[in-house]
Amino acid sequence: MTAEKEDNFVWALKRFRELLKCPEYSKVIVTDRYAALMNAVDRIFSKATALLCR
């Protein structure tokens, strides 16, 4: 990615979701505490449980 911005994370997570080819997607997503990534995960994997690393 050219920059760690929310829109770029959204794009990358959409591509990742397409690769999963599973109707339920991921049930758990683990990220660091980077706000842009957390927001993107919430947008793309809204039903997943989001866990944060320390």
TORTIDO-462585 format. One record per residue: x, y, z of N, C-alpha, C in turn. Coordinates in Angstrom, 2 decimals. Example, Ala and Ser with C-alpha at 12.3 -4.5 7.8 and 13.67 -1.06 7.14 Angstrom:
residues 2
dose n.X:13.19, n.Y:-5.69, n.Z:7.80, ca.X:12.30, ca.Y:-4.50, ca.Z:7.80, c.X:13.20, c.Y:-3.30, c.Z:7.80
dose n.X:12.85, n.Y:-2.25, n.Z:7.08, ca.X:13.67, ca.Y:-1.06, ca.Z:7.14, c.X:12.90, c.Y:0.03, c.Z:7.87
***
This chain:
residues 54
dose n.X:0.84, n.Y:-1.18, n.Z:0.00, ca.X:0.00, ca.Y:0.00, ca.Z:0.00, c.X:0.89, c.Y:1.23, c.Z:0.00
dose n.X:0.38, n.Y:2.27, n.Z:-0.61, ca.X:1.15, ca.Y:3.51, ca.Z:-0.67, c.X:1.09, c.Y:4.29, c.Z:0.63
dose n.X:0.01, n.Y:4.14, n.Z:1.38, ca.X:-0.13, ca.Y:4.83, ca.Z:2.66, c.X:-1.08, c.Y:4.05, c.Z:3.55
dose n.X:-0.85, n.Y:4.12, n.Z:4.85, ca.X:-1.71, ca.Y:3.42, ca.Z:5.80, c.X:-2.90, c.Y:4.29, c.Z:6.17
dose n.X:-3.79, n.Y:4.48, n.Z:5.19, ca.X:-4.99, ca.Y:5.28, ca.Z:5.40, c.X:-6.19, c.Y:4.35, c.Z:5.37
dose n.X:-7.29, n.Y:4.80, n.Z:5.98, ca.X:-8.48, ca.Y:3.95, ca.Z:6.08, c.X:-8.96, c.Y:3.46, c.Z:4.72
dose n.X:-9.01, n.Y:4.33, n.Z:3.73, ca.X:-9.47, ca.Y:3.91, ca.Z:2.40, c.X:-8.59, c.Y:2.81, c.Z:1.81
dose n.X:-7.29, n.Y:2.89, n.Z:2.04, ca.X:-6.39, ca.Y:1.85, ca.Z:1.54, c.X:-6.60, c.Y:0.53, c.Z:2.27
dose n.X:-6.83, n.Y:0.60, n.Z:3.59, ca.X:-7.12, ca.Y:-0.61, ca.Z:4.35, c.X:-8.45, c.Y:-1.22, c.Z:3.90
dose n.X:-9.44, n.Y:-0.39, n.Z:3.63, ca.X:-10.73, ca.Y:-0.88, ca.Z:3.15, c.X:-10.53, c.Y:-1.64, c.Z:1.84
dose n.X:-9.77, n.Y:-1.05, n.Z:0.93, ca.X:-9.50, ca.Y:-1.71, ca.Z:-0.35, c.X:-8.83, c.Y:-3.07, c.Z:-0.13
dose n.X:-7.79, n.Y:-3.10, n.Z:0.71, ca.X:-7.05, ca.Y:-4.34, ca.Z:0.95, c.X:-7.93, c.Y:-5.39, c.Z:1.62
dose n.X:-8.76, n.Y:-4.98, n.Z:2.57, ca.X:-9.62, ca.Y:-5.93, ca.Z:3.26, c.X:-10.73, c.Y:-6.46, c.Z:2.34
dose n.X:-11.20, n.Y:-5.65, n.Z:1.43, ca.X:-12.18, ca.Y:-6.13, ca.Z:0.44, c.X:-11.56, c.Y:-7.21, c.Z:-0.43
dose n.X:-10.32, n.Y:-7.00, n.Z:-0.87, ca.X:-9.63, ca.Y:-8.01, ca.Z:-1.68, c.X:-9.43, c.Y:-9.29, c.Z:-0.86
dose n.X:-9.04, n.Y:-9.14, n.Z:0.39, ca.X:-8.85, ca.Y:-10.29, ca.Z:1.28, c.X:-10.15, c.Y:-11.06, c.Z:1.44
dose n.X:-11.25, n.Y:-10.36, n.Z:1.64, ca.X:-12.56, ca.Y:-10.99, ca.Z:1.80, c.X:-12.93, c.Y:-11.78, c.Z:0.54
dose n.X:-12.61, n.Y:-11.23, n.Z:-0.63, ca.X:-12.87, ca.Y:-11.95, ca.Z:-1.89, c.X:-12.08, c.Y:-13.25, c.Z:-1.96
dose n.X:-10.88, n.Y:-13.26, n.Z:-1.43, ca.X:-10.05, ca.Y:-14.47, ca.Z:-1.45, c.X:-10.58, c.Y:-15.55, c.Z:-0.52
dose n.X:-11.28, n.Y:-15.16, n.Z:0.53, ca.X:-11.79, ca.Y:-16.14, ca.Z:1.49, c.X:-12.84, c.Y:-17.05, c.Z:0.88
dose n.X:-13.64, n.Y:-16.53, n.Z:-0.03, ca.X:-14.69, ca.Y:-17.30, ca.Z:-0.71, c.X:-15.55, c.Y:-18.09, c.Z:0.27
dose n.X:-15.86, n.Y:-17.46, n.Z:1.36, ca.X:-16.67, ca.Y:-18.09, ca.Z:2.41, c.X:-17.80, c.Y:-17.14, c.Z:2.78
dose n.X:-19.03, n.Y:-17.61, n.Z:2.77, ca.X:-20.15, ca.Y:-16.71, ca.Z:3.06, c.X:-20.12, c.Y:-16.12, c.Z:4.47
dose n.X:-19.48, n.Y:-16.80, n.Z:5.41, ca.X:-19.44, ca.Y:-16.29, ca.Z:6.78, c.X:-18.25, c.Y:-15.38, c.Z:7.03
dose n.X:-17.31, n.Y:-15.35, n.Z:6.11, ca.X:-16.09, ca.Y:-14.56, ca.Z:6.26, c.X:-15.35, c.Y:-14.94, c.Z:7.52
dose n.X:-14.62, n.Y:-14.00, n.Z:8.05, ca.X:-13.86, ca.Y:-14.26, ca.Z:9.27, c.X:-14.72, c.Y:-13.94, c.Z:10.48
dose n.X:-14.60, n.Y:-14.75, n.Z:11.49, ca.X:-15.37, ca.Y:-14.52, ca.Z:12.71, c.X:-14.58, c.Y:-13.69, c.Z:13.71
dose n.X:-13.25, n.Y:-13.74, n.Z:13.60, ca.X:-12.39, ca.Y:-12.98, ca.Z:14.51, c.X:-11.29, c.Y:-12.32, c.Z:13.68
dose n.X:-11.06, n.Y:-11.05, n.Z:13.94, ca.X:-9.99, ca.Y:-10.29, ca.Z:13.30, c.X:-9.11, c.Y:-9.71, c.Z:14.40
dose n.X:-7.80, n.Y:-9.90, n.Z:14.30, ca.X:-6.86, ca.Y:-9.37, ca.Z:15.29, c.X:-6.02, c.Y:-8.30, c.Z:14.62
dose n.X:-5.99, n.Y:-7.11, n.Z:15.22, ca.X:-5.21, ca.Y:-6.00, ca.Z:14.68, c.X:-4.44, c.Y:-5.31, c.Z:15.79
dose n.X:-3.58, n.Y:-4.39, n.Z:15.39, ca.X:-2.97, ca.Y:-3.51, ca.Z:16.39, c.X:-3.97, c.Y:-2.39, c.Z:16.67
dose n.X:-3.56, n.Y:-1.39, n.Z:17.39, ca.X:-4.47, ca.Y:-0.31, ca.Z:17.79, c.X:-4.46, c.Y:0.87, c.Z:16.81
dose n.X:-4.15, n.Y:0.59, n.Z:15.55, ca.X:-4.11, ca.Y:1.65, ca.Z:14.54, c.X:-5.54, c.Y:1.98, c.Z:14.13
dose n.X:-5.97, n.Y:3.21, n.Z:14.39, ca.X:-7.37, ca.Y:3.61, ca.Z:14.21, c.X:-7.88, c.Y:3.39, c.Z:12.79
dose n.X:-7.09, n.Y:3.71, n.Z:11.80, ca.X:-7.53, ca.Y:3.55, ca.Z:10.41, c.X:-7.81, c.Y:2.08, c.Z:10.09
dose n.X:-6.98, n.Y:1.19, n.Z:10.58, ca.X:-7.18, ca.Y:-0.24, ca.Z:10.34, c.X:-8.40, c.Y:-0.75, c.Z:11.12
dose n.X:-8.56, n.Y:-0.32, n.Z:12.35, ca.X:-9.72, ca.Y:-0.74, ca.Z:13.14, c.X:-11.01, c.Y:-0.29, c.Z:12.49
dose n.X:-11.04, n.Y:0.93, n.Z:11.97, ca.X:-12.24, ca.Y:1.44, ca.Z:11.29, c.X:-12.54, c.Y:0.64, c.Z:10.03
dose n.X:-11.49, n.Y:0.32, n.Z:9.27, ca.X:-11.67, ca.Y:-0.44, ca.Z:8.04, c.X:-12.19, c.Y:-1.85, c.Z:8.34
dose n.X:-11.66, n.Y:-2.47, n.Z:9.37, ca.X:-12.13, ca.Y:-3.81, ca.Z:9.76, c.X:-13.60, c.Y:-3.74, c.Z:10.14
dose n.X:-13.99, n.Y:-2.71, n.Z:10.87, ca.X:-15.39, ca.Y:-2.55, ca.Z:11.26, c.X:-16.29, c.Y:-2.38, c.Z:10.04
dose n.X:-15.80, n.Y:-1.70, n.Z:9.02, ca.X:-16.59, ca.Y:-1.49, ca.Z:7.80, c.X:-16.73, c.Y:-2.75, c.Z:6.96
dose n.X:-15.66, n.Y:-3.52, n.Z:6.82, ca.X:-15.65, ca.Y:-4.67, ca.Z:5.92, c.X:-16.07, c.Y:-5.96, c.Z:6.62
dose n.X:-15.66, n.Y:-6.14, n.Z:7.85, ca.X:-16.00, ca.Y:-7.34, ca.Z:8.62, c.X:-16.83, c.Y:-6.94, c.Z:9.84
dose n.X:-17.95, n.Y:-6.31, n.Z:9.59, ca.X:-18.77, ca.Y:-5.73, ca.Z:10.67, c.X:-19.31, c.Y:-6.77, c.Z:11.65
dose n.X:-19.47, n.Y:-8.01, n.Z:11.22, ca.X:-20.00, ca.Y:-9.04, ca.Z:12.11, c.X:-18.91, c.Y:-9.80, c.Z:12.86
dose n.X:-17.67, n.Y:-9.55, n.Z:12.53, ca.X:-16.56, ca.Y:-10.25, ca.Z:13.17, c.X:-16.25, c.Y:-9.63, c.Z:14.53
dose n.X:-15.72, n.Y:-10.45, n.Z:15.41, ca.X:-15.22, ca.Y:-9.96, ca.Z:16.69, c.X:-13.83, c.Y:-9.39, c.Z:16.44
dose n.X:-13.62, n.Y:-8.15, n.Z:16.86, ca.X:-12.32, ca.Y:-7.50, ca.Z:16.66, c.X:-11.53, c.Y:-7.56, c.Z:17.96
dose n.X:-10.35, n.Y:-8.14, n.Z:17.89, ca.X:-9.45, ca.Y:-8.21, ca.Z:19.04, c.X:-8.25, c.Y:-7.33, c.Z:18.76
dose n.X:-7.74, n.Y:-6.69, n.Z:19.82, ca.X:-6.61, ca.Y:-5.78, ca.Z:19.67, c.X:-5.36, c.Y:-6.34, c.Z:20.34
dose n.X:-4.24, n.Y:-6.24, n.Z:19.65, ca.X:-2.95, ca.Y:-6.60, ca.Z:20.23, c.X:-2.51, c.Y:-5.47, c.Z:21.14
dose n.X:-1.64, n.Y:-5.78, n.Z:22.05, ca.X:-1.11, ca.Y:-4.73, ca.Z:22.93, c.X:-0.02, c.Y:-3.97, c.Z:22.25
***
